[in-house]
């Protein structure tokens, strides 16, 4: 397994530890989760960069990299939803889009094709990750000894919803674009 694919697999394991950190009642759980999420997000950047620069692009990477991103982001938003910092209805739309795109990838795979992520999908992922990081930073600023960060979030009543709205918009647009560009894979006749 090449280095980019190892980073992709590592992101899946980091996601498990991220969820565990948020699930346990431990001191500085939001700080720990934030650090893990940022590390996992960096692996997303690095695996693609290394794969392109070293010509290590594989079908495994084309399929698993976007899937690992989806698992990371979905896990973050599920945990943020549970803590009341992310709306459940937005999470449902995000998960619907992700299942739909993954389903299209499976259909393409059954026909011998591999559908890689497109530019809008990459922007969607960046938007989602930035939103999760912002919300995790907001929670981190409430932990003991880290209240000095709270002035950074004085406008959180505006910035938080704006980022969630941007995430929703990028999710819907990229999902529609993906379905439209790959509509030939969908058999409309019974």
N, C-alpha and C positions, 0 to 999 in steps of 0.2 A: 504494500500500500504506500503510495507516494505521500510526500509531506502535505500537500494541500488536502488530500483526502483524510489524512490523520488529523489535521486541524478541524475538518468538518465533523469527524467522529468525536473529537475532544469537545466541540461545542455542545453536542448532545449530552455528554457526561457533565459538563459545567452547568447545563440547564437543570439537570437533576439535583445538583448540589444547591443551585440557586433556589429552586422550589423548596428544598429541605430547609434552607436558611430562613426563608419567609414563613415556613410552617411551624417552626419551633419558637418557643418563647425564650430566646437567648438575648443577652445584652448586645446592642448594636446590630440587630438582625437586618435592619434596613441598610446600614452601611456595608455590611458583608454582602448582602444581595446586590447592592449597587456595584460594588467592586467586581463581583462575579459576572454581572450582566455586561459591564463595560469590557471585561476580558473576553467574554463570549462574542461580543459585537466586534471586537478587534480581530478575533479569529476569522470572522466572516470577511472582513476586508482583506486580511492576509492570505487566506486560502485562494481567493480569486486572483489576487495580484501575483502570487507565486506561480499559480497554474499558468497564467498567461505569459509571464516573463520567461519561464523555464519550459514552456510548451508541454505542460503536464496535465492538460485538459483531458478528462476521461468521462465516459458515460456515467460512471458512478458519481463523479463530482457534479455533473450536470443535473443529475436527479437528486442526490443527497444534500448538496449545498443549499438549494432553496428549501428543501424539506427541513433541514436543521434550523434554518432561519425561521420557518413557520412555527416549529416547536418552541424555539426560544421566545419568540414574540407572543405566541399564544399563551405560554406559561406565565410570562410577565403580566399580560393583561388579565388572565384568570386570577392571579394572585392579587393584582391591584383592584380588581372587581370585588374580590372577597373582602378586601379591606375598605371598600367604599370609595375608592379613588378613581374608579373607571366605570363608566356606565355599561350595564349588562347588555343593553340593546345594541350598543356599538360593538361589543365583543361578539355578539351573535352574527352581525353583518360581516365582521372580519373573518370569523371561523367559516361562515358560508362561502365567502370568496376563496379562502384557502382550500377548502374541500373541493370546490368546483374546479379550481386550477389543478389541483393534484389529480382529480378524476380525469381531466383532459390529458394530463401527462401519462396516466395509466393507459388510456385509450390509445394515445400515440405510441406508447411503448409496445402495446399489443400488435400494432401495425408496423413495428420495426423502426419507428422514429423516436428521436429524443428531442423534447421541447425544452430548450434552455430558458432561463429567465431573460426577460426583455428589459429595456431601459426603464419603462414605467414601473415594472415590478421591482426593480432595484431602488428606484426613488421611493416607492411605497415602503419598502423594507427600511430604508434610511429614516423616513418620516416616523414609522412605527417605533424604531429603536430610539430616536431622539425623544419622542413622547414618553416612552417608558423610562428613559434616563431622567428626564425632567421630573416625572412623578416620584421616582425613587429618591431623587435629590430632595424633593419637597419633604418626603417622609424622613429622610436622613437628618434634615435640619431640625427635626423635633426630638431627636435623641439627646440624652444627657451629654453636655459638654459641646454639643454641635449647634446650639441655638444661635451662635454668632452667624450662622448661614441664613437665618430666617429673614433678614432684610432683603436678601436676594429674591425672596418670594413674596414681596409686598404686593406685587401685581398678579399673584397666582390665580386670583379669581377671573382674570382676563386671559393670561398666558396659558394656563392649564386647559380651559375649554377650547381656546383657539387651536392649540396643538392637537387636541382630541378631534376637533372638527377637520383639521388638515389631514390627520391620519385617516379619518373616515372617508374624506373626499379622495385621497390618493388610493385608498383601498378599492373603492367603487370604480373609479376611472380605470385603474390598472386591471381590475378584474374584467370589466366590460371589454377593454382593449384586447385582453388575452383571449377571451371567448370569441370575439369578433374575428380576430386574426387566425383563429384555429377552428372556425365554424365548419370547415370541410370534414373535420373529424367526427362531427355529431351527425348521426343518422336521424333525420326527422321522421322518416317513414317507419311504420311499425312492421 
